[in-house]
Amino acid sequence: MPTLHEMLLPVFDEVVKRNPGEIEFHQAVREVLESLGPVVAKHPEYADTQIIRSLCEPERQIIFRVPWVDDSGQVQLNRGFRVEFNSALGPYKGGLRFHPSVYLGIVKFLGFEQTFKNALTGMPIGGGKGGADFDPKGRSDAEVMRFCQSFMTELYRHIGEYTDVPAGDIGVGGREIGYLFGQYKRITNRYESGVLTGKGTGWGGSQVRTEATGYGTVFFVEEIFKTTGESLEDKRVVVSGSGNVAIYAAEKVIERGGTVVAMSDSSGYVTEDNGVDLDLLKDIKLNRRARIRDYATDRGASAHFVEGGSIWDVPCDVALPCATQNELTAADAATLIRNGCAVVAEGANMPATPEAMHAFHEAGVRFAPGKAANAGGVATSALEMQQNASRDSRAPDMAAAVKSPARG
């Protein structure tokens, strides 16, 4: 594994000491510090300043309780977070994640990653992230609405189109953004559409924002293949997850002539040698909000559901981890390498462990890190912010231009 430059070791040790128990945040910081080693070796003066230390310390961390009432009349209590990490380039920008695993360390790692990803887009946006340890799975629309309204009743104090602009992430899609925006509008008495991105196109949203992260990941893969005169055509592709990023990554792979042979959720994964029926999968995940095992039930004999296990056991040419952090381990990487995988691109944030990335590097597998490969979503969000600021709407042919296999 790569080692830290000796001048950066004190910085990392300080991060661990100041943020005990936040292992995901430690991991994200270490990965960046490792990449800065050659820079510091060439310019040791950078390590003698507070710049690097400042990059690792959020400007603001907000934690609050979120009480709400379930359908049986019982009061439930969750914890909400917003980490406003860095505003050097513009207002804080980053999604909200609703998932039981959410705690401060997760939100800080995501905000740290977002700062660099947003800078890489070239757009004037800073980095931030937020969420709650609330699980929308199995909850009624009314329960999700009441939770979102309670969450925004506190969050609204800390956000604004020139301050902090949240979007969606795991567990937060168009439904949740709608509930959040409605509560923000009610409390503030302002139609400030630029305060959230990922909105519906009928009320300030940008065309193709829903698809942008997944599409962008696949566009990145295509550029990798172009370096060797190849394409996605006839490639076997495994996509982990079945949320927004995974679904639209799969959609673009299929448009480009690839075959998506496996997708997953937290219950397991499905395989289909002739390719996943994406229309059925969309219906199950986006409309019915059901589990991926239902895909295999509806599909019949052509699909196979594996409960638990690792989706990376499925042989493929391209692997797109689009689910969550640290989902692709060193053991998974060894399996992918053994099965001949040629390209790995991160659709999720930090889905490959450091050991997995090292294994890919050593084996010559082309690897696209998430800060670049999945930045299409936030870049499109920044365009949504621009259209909101100008009270404008994106050109009608924008969606067609991006969706078209010929025009890309």
C-alpha positions as CSV (number, residue, x, y, z in Angstrom):
1,M,0.0,0.0,0.0
2,P,1.2,3.6,-0.6
3,T,2.7,5.4,2.3
4,L,2.3,8.9,3.4
5,H,5.1,11.4,2.8
6,E,6.8,12.1,6.1
7,M,5.8,15.8,6.0
8,L,2.1,14.8,5.8
9,L,2.1,12.2,8.6
10,P,1.5,14.9,11.3
11,V,-1.5,16.2,9.4
12,F,-3.1,12.8,9.2
13,D,-2.3,12.0,12.8
14,E,-3.9,15.3,13.8
15,V,-7.1,14.4,11.7
16,V,-7.4,11.0,13.5
17,K,-6.9,12.6,16.9
18,R,-9.4,15.4,16.3
19,N,-12.0,13.1,14.7
20,P,-12.0,9.8,16.7
21,G,-13.9,6.8,15.4
22,E,-14.7,8.4,12.1
23,I,-13.1,5.8,10.0
24,E,-14.6,6.7,6.6
25,F,-13.4,10.3,7.1
26,H,-9.9,9.1,8.0
27,Q,-9.9,6.9,4.9
28,A,-10.9,9.8,2.6
29,V,-8.3,12.1,4.0
30,R,-5.6,9.6,3.8
31,E,-6.3,8.9,0.2
32,V,-6.0,12.6,-0.7
33,L,-2.8,13.0,1.4
34,E,-1.2,10.0,-0.3
35,S,-1.9,11.6,-3.7
36,L,-0.3,14.9,-2.5
37,G,2.9,13.1,-1.6
38,P,4.7,13.9,-4.9
39,V,3.6,17.5,-4.7
40,V,5.0,18.0,-1.2
41,A,8.2,16.2,-2.2
42,K,8.6,18.8,-5.0
43,H,7.3,21.8,-3.1
44,P,8.0,21.2,0.6
45,E,6.9,24.7,1.4
46,Y,3.2,23.6,0.9
47,A,3.5,21.2,3.9
48,D,4.8,24.0,6.1
49,T,1.6,26.0,5.8
50,Q,-1.9,25.5,7.3
51,I,-3.4,25.1,3.8
52,I,-3.5,21.3,3.9
53,R,-4.7,21.2,7.5
54,S,-7.5,23.7,6.7
55,L,-8.6,21.5,3.8
56,C,-9.2,18.7,6.3
57,E,-11.3,20.7,8.8
58,P,-14.9,21.5,8.0
59,E,-15.9,25.2,8.2
60,R,-19.1,24.2,10.0
61,Q,-20.7,21.0,11.4
62,I,-24.4,21.1,12.2
63,I,-26.2,18.3,14.1
64,F,-29.8,18.4,15.1
65,R,-32.7,16.2,16.2
66,V,-35.6,15.4,13.9
67,P,-38.8,14.4,15.6
68,W,-41.7,13.2,13.5
69,V,-44.9,11.2,13.8
70,D,-45.4,7.8,12.1
71,D,-48.7,6.5,10.7
72,S,-49.6,4.9,14.0
73,G,-49.4,8.2,15.8
74,Q,-46.1,7.4,17.6
75,V,-43.4,10.0,17.8
76,Q,-40.1,8.9,16.2
77,L,-36.7,10.6,16.6
78,N,-33.8,10.7,14.2
79,R,-30.6,12.7,14.0
80,G,-29.9,15.2,11.2
81,F,-26.6,16.5,9.9
82,R,-25.2,19.1,7.6
83,V,-21.4,19.5,7.2
84,E,-20.5,22.7,5.4
85,F,-17.0,21.7,4.5
86,N,-15.5,24.3,2.2
87,S,-16.8,27.5,0.6
88,A,-13.6,28.8,-1.0
89,L,-15.0,28.5,-4.5
90,G,-18.7,29.1,-3.9
91,P,-21.7,28.1,-1.8
92,Y,-21.5,24.7,-0.2
93,K,-22.9,22.1,-2.6
94,G,-23.6,18.5,-1.9
95,G,-26.4,16.0,-1.4
96,L,-28.5,14.7,1.5
97,R,-28.4,11.0,2.4
98,F,-31.2,9.3,4.3
99,H,-30.0,5.9,5.5
100,P,-29.6,4.1,8.8
101,S,-25.8,4.1,8.5
102,V,-25.5,7.9,8.5
103,Y,-23.5,9.4,11.3
104,L,-21.1,12.4,11.5
105,G,-18.1,10.5,10.1
106,I,-20.0,9.4,6.9
107,V,-21.2,13.0,6.3
108,K,-17.8,14.4,6.8
109,F,-16.1,12.0,4.4
110,L,-18.8,12.8,1.8
111,G,-18.3,16.5,2.3
112,F,-14.6,16.2,2.0
113,E,-14.9,14.2,-1.2
114,Q,-17.4,16.7,-2.5
115,T,-15.1,19.6,-2.1
116,F,-12.5,18.1,-4.5
117,K,-15.1,16.8,-6.9
118,N,-16.9,20.1,-7.1
119,A,-13.6,21.9,-7.7
120,L,-12.8,19.5,-10.5
121,T,-15.9,20.5,-12.4
122,G,-14.6,24.0,-12.8
123,M,-17.9,25.4,-11.6
124,P,-18.1,28.0,-8.7
125,I,-19.3,25.7,-6.0
126,G,-17.9,24.6,-2.6
127,G,-18.3,21.3,-0.9
128,G,-20.8,20.1,1.7
129,K,-23.0,17.1,2.5
130,G,-25.8,16.2,4.9
131,G,-28.4,13.7,5.8
132,A,-30.1,11.7,8.5
133,D,-30.1,8.2,10.0
134,F,-33.7,7.9,8.7
135,D,-34.6,4.9,6.5
136,P,-37.3,5.7,3.9
137,K,-37.6,2.0,3.0
138,G,-40.9,0.6,4.1
139,R,-42.3,4.0,5.1
140,S,-45.4,5.4,3.6
141,D,-45.4,8.6,1.5
142,A,-47.1,10.4,4.4
143,E,-44.4,9.3,6.8
144,V,-41.6,10.4,4.4
145,M,-43.3,13.7,4.0
146,R,-43.6,14.3,7.7
147,F,-40.0,13.4,8.3
148,C,-38.8,15.7,5.4
149,Q,-40.9,18.6,6.8
150,S,-39.4,18.2,10.3
151,F,-35.9,17.8,8.8
152,M,-36.3,21.0,6.8
153,T,-37.8,22.9,9.8
154,E,-34.3,23.0,11.2
155,L,-32.2,22.8,8.1
156,Y,-33.7,25.9,6.5
157,R,-31.8,28.1,8.9
158,H,-28.5,27.0,7.5
159,I,-29.1,26.9,3.7
160,G,-29.8,29.3,0.8
161,E,-29.0,29.8,-2.8
162,Y,-25.9,31.9,-1.9
163,T,-25.0,29.9,1.2
164,D,-25.5,26.1,0.9
165,V,-27.4,24.2,-1.8
166,P,-28.3,20.6,-0.9
167,A,-29.4,17.9,-3.4
168,G,-30.2,14.2,-3.3
169,D,-28.1,11.2,-2.4
170,I,-28.9,7.7,-1.2
171,G,-32.5,7.6,0.0
172,V,-33.3,11.1,-1.3
173,G,-34.8,11.3,-4.7
174,G,-37.4,13.5,-6.4
175,R,-40.1,12.7,-3.9
176,E,-38.0,13.8,-0.9
177,I,-36.6,16.9,-2.7
178,G,-40.2,17.9,-3.4
179,Y,-41.3,17.5,0.3
180,L,-38.1,19.4,1.4
181,F,-38.6,22.3,-1.0
182,G,-42.3,22.6,-0.2
183,Q,-41.4,23.0,3.5
184,Y,-38.7,25.5,2.8
185,K,-41.1,27.5,0.7
186,R,-43.7,27.4,3.4
187,I,-41.3,28.5,6.2
188,T,-39.5,31.2,4.3
189,N,-42.4,32.6,2.2
190,R,-40.0,32.7,-0.7
191,Y,-39.9,30.8,-4.0
192,E,-36.1,30.4,-3.8
193,S,-35.8,27.6,-6.3
194,G,-31.9,27.7,-6.2
195,V,-31.8,26.5,-2.7
196,L,-32.1,22.8,-3.7
197,T,-31.2,20.9,-6.9
198,G,-32.6,17.7,-8.2
199,K,-36.0,19.3,-8.5
200,G,-38.7,18.3,-10.9
201,T,-38.5,20.1,-14.3
202,G,-41.9,21.7,-13.7
203,W,-40.6,23.7,-10.7
204,G,-37.1,24.8,-11.4
205,G,-35.3,21.5,-12.1
206,S,-32.8,20.9,-14.8
207,Q,-33.4,18.4,-17.6
208,V,-31.2,15.3,-17.4
209,R,-30.2,16.0,-13.8
210,T,-31.7,12.7,-12.7
211,E,-29.6,10.8,-15.2
212,A,-26.5,12.9,-15.1
213,T,-24.4,11.0,-12.5
214,G,-24.9,7.6,-14.0
215,Y,-24.6,8.9,-17.6
216,G,-21.4,10.8,-16.7
217,T,-19.8,7.7,-15.2
218,V,-20.4,5.8,-18.5
219,F,-19.2,8.7,-20.6
220,F,-16.0,8.5,-18.5
221,V,-15.6,4.8,-19.3
222,E,-16.1,5.5,-23.0
223,E,-13.2,7.9,-22.9
224,I,-11.0,5.3,-21.2
225,F,-11.9,2.8,-24.0
226,K,-11.1,5.4,-26.7
227,T,-7.5,5.5,-25.6
228,T,-7.1,1.9,-26.9
229,G,-9.5,2.2,-29.8
230,E,-12.2,0.3,-28.1
231,S,-15.8,0.9,-27.1
232,L,-18.5,-0.4,-24.8
233,E,-20.1,-2.3,-27.5
234,D,-20.5,-6.0,-26.6
235,K,-18.9,-5.5,-23.3
236,R,-20.3,-7.4,-20.2
237,V,-20.9,-4.8,-17.5
238,V,-21.7,-5.3,-13.8
239,V,-23.4,-2.4,-12.0
240,S,-23.8,-2.5,-8.2
241,G,-26.8,-0.9,-6.7
242,S,-30.2,-0.2,-8.2
243,G,-30.8,3.4,-7.2
244,N,-30.6,6.5,-9.3
245,V,-26.9,6.3,-10.3
246,A,-27.0,2.6,-11.0
247,I,-30.2,2.7,-13.1
248,Y,-29.0,5.5,-15.4
249,A,-25.5,4.1,-15.7
250,A,-27.1,0.9,-16.8
251,E,-29.3,2.8,-19.2
252,K,-26.4,4.5,-20.9
253,V,-24.4,1.2,-21.1
254,I,-27.3,-0.4,-22.9
255,E,-27.6,2.6,-25.3
256,R,-23.9,2.3,-26.1
257,G,-24.2,-1.4,-27.0
258,G,-23.0,-3.0,-23.7
259,T,-24.8,-5.7,-21.8
260,V,-25.6,-5.2,-18.1
261,V,-25.4,-8.7,-16.7
262,A,-26.0,-8.0,-13.0
263,M,-27.4,-5.3,-10.6
264,S,-28.0,-5.4,-6.9
265,D,-29.5,-3.9,-3.7
266,S,-28.8,-4.5,0.0
267,S,-30.7,-7.8,-0.1
268,G,-28.6,-9.4,-2.9
269,Y,-28.1,-9.3,-6.6
270,V,-29.7,-10.5,-9.8
271,T,-27.9,-11.9,-12.9
272,E,-29.2,-12.2,-16.4
273,D,-26.8,-13.3,-19.1
274,N,-28.7,-11.7,-22.0
275,G,-29.0,-8.4,-20.1
276,V,-31.1,-6.9,-17.4
277,D,-34.6,-5.7,-18.5
278,L,-34.2,-2.1,-17.4
279,D,-37.8,-1.2,-17.9
280,L,-38.9,-3.8,-15.4
281,L,-36.1,-2.9,-13.0
282,K,-37.2,0.8,-13.2
283,D,-40.8,-0.1,-12.4
284,I,-39.7,-2.2,-9.4
285,K,-37.3,0.3,-7.9
286,L,-38.7,3.7,-9.0
287,N,-42.4,3.0,-9.0
288,R,-43.1,0.1,-6.7
289,R,-40.1,0.8,-4.4
290,A,-39.7,-2.9,-4.0
291,R,-36.6,-5.2,-3.6
292,I,-34.5,-6.5,-6.4
293,R,-35.5,-10.1,-5.6
294,D,-38.9,-9.1,-7.1
295,Y,-37.2,-8.5,-10.4
296,A,-36.2,-12.2,-10.5
297,T,-39.7,-13.2,-9.5
298,D,-41.3,-11.2,-12.2
299,R,-38.7,-12.0,-14.9
300,G,-38.9,-15.7,-14.4
301,A,-36.3,-18.4,-15.4
302,S,-34.0,-16.0,-17.3
303,A,-33.0,-14.1,-14.1
304,H,-31.2,-15.5,-11.1
305,F,-31.4,-13.9,-7.6
306,V,-28.5,-14.4,-5.2
307,E,-29.3,-13.5,-1.6
308,G,-26.3,-11.7,0.0
309,G,-23.0,-12.7,-1.6
310,S,-20.9,-10.4,-3.7
311,I,-22.0,-9.1,-7.1
312,W,-18.3,-8.8,-8.0
313,D,-18.3,-12.6,-8.4
314,V,-20.1,-12.2,-11.7
315,P,-17.5,-12.2,-14.6
316,C,-17.5,-8.9,-16.5
317,D,-15.4,-6.6,-18.7
318,V,-16.4,-3.5,-16.9
319,A,-17.3,-3.0,-13.2
320,L,-19.3,0.1,-12.1
321,P,-19.7,0.3,-8.3
322,C,-22.7,2.6,-7.9
323,A,-24.0,1.6,-4.5
324,T,-22.1,2.9,-1.4
325,Q,-18.7,3.4,0.2
326,N,-16.3,0.5,0.6
327,E,-18.5,-1.9,-1.2
328,L,-15.6,-3.2,-3.3
329,T,-12.9,-4.9,-1.2
330,A,-9.5,-6.3,-1.9
331,A,-11.0,-9.8,-2.2
332,D,-13.6,-8.5,-4.6
333,A,-10.8,-6.8,-6.6
334,A,-8.9,-10.1,-6.8
335,T,-12.0,-11.8,-8.2
336,L,-12.6,-9.1,-10.8
337,I,-9.0,-9.3,-11.9
338,R,-9.0,-13.1,-12.1
339,N,-12.2,-12.9,-14.2
340,G,-10.6,-10.5,-16.7
341,C,-12.2,-7.2,-15.8
342,A,-10.5,-4.4,-17.7
343,V,-12.1,-1.2,-16.4
344,V,-13.5,-0.1,-13.0
345,A,-15.3,3.3,-12.7
346,E,-16.7,4.6,-9.4
347,G,-20.3,5.7,-9.7
348,A,-20.6,5.9,-6.0
349,N,-18.5,7.9,-3.5
350,M,-15.4,6.0,-2.4
351,P,-16.9,2.5,-3.2
352,A,-13.4,0.9,-3.6
353,T,-11.3,0.3,-0.6
354,P,-7.6,1.5,-0.7
355,E,-6.5,-2.1,-0.9
356,A,-8.8,-2.7,-3.9
357,M,-7.5,0.4,-5.7
358,H,-3.9,-0.8,-5.1
359,A,-4.8,-4.2,-6.5
360,F,-6.3,-2.7,-9.7
361,H,-3.2,-0.5,-10.1
362,E,-0.8,-3.4,-9.7
363,A,-2.8,-5.6,-12.1
364,G,-3.0,-2.9,-14.8
365,V,-6.8,-2.6,-14.5
366,R,-7.9,0.9,-15.6
367,F,-9.5,2.6,-12.7
368,A,-11.6,5.8,-12.7
369,P,-11.9,7.4,-9.2
370,G,-15.3,8.8,-8.2
371,K,-14.1,12.4,-7.8
372,A,-13.9,12.5,-11.6
373,A,-16.1,9.6,-12.8
374,N,-19.2,10.6,-11.0
375,A,-18.9,14.4,-11.1
376,G,-21.4,14.7,-13.9
377,G,-24.3,14.9,-11.4
378,V,-23.0,17.8,-9.4
379,A,-21.8,19.6,-12.6
380,T,-25.4,19.4,-13.9
381,S,-26.6,20.6,-10.5
382,A,-24.4,23.7,-10.8
383,L,-26.1,24.4,-14.2
384,E,-29.5,24.0,-12.5
385,M,-28.3,26.6,-10.0
386,Q,-27.4,28.9,-12.9
387,Q,-30.8,28.5,-14.5
388,N,-32.6,29.2,-11.2
389,A,-30.5,32.3,-10.7
390,S,-31.5,33.6,-14.1
391,R,-35.2,32.5,-13.7
392,D,-34.6,30.5,-16.9
393,S,-35.3,27.0,-18.2
394,R,-32.9,24.7,-19.9
395,A,-33.2,24.4,-23.7
396,P,-35.9,21.8,-24.7
397,D,-33.4,19.8,-26.8
398,M,-31.0,19.4,-23.9
399,A,-32.4,16.0,-22.8
400,A,-32.5,14.7,-26.3
401,A,-28.9,15.7,-26.9
402,V,-27.6,13.8,-23.9
403,K,-29.9,10.8,-24.2
404,S,-29.2,10.2,-27.9
405,P,-26.6,7.4,-28.5
406,A,-25.5,9.2,-31.6
407,R,-25.0,12.7,-30.1
408,G,-24.1,11.7,-26.5
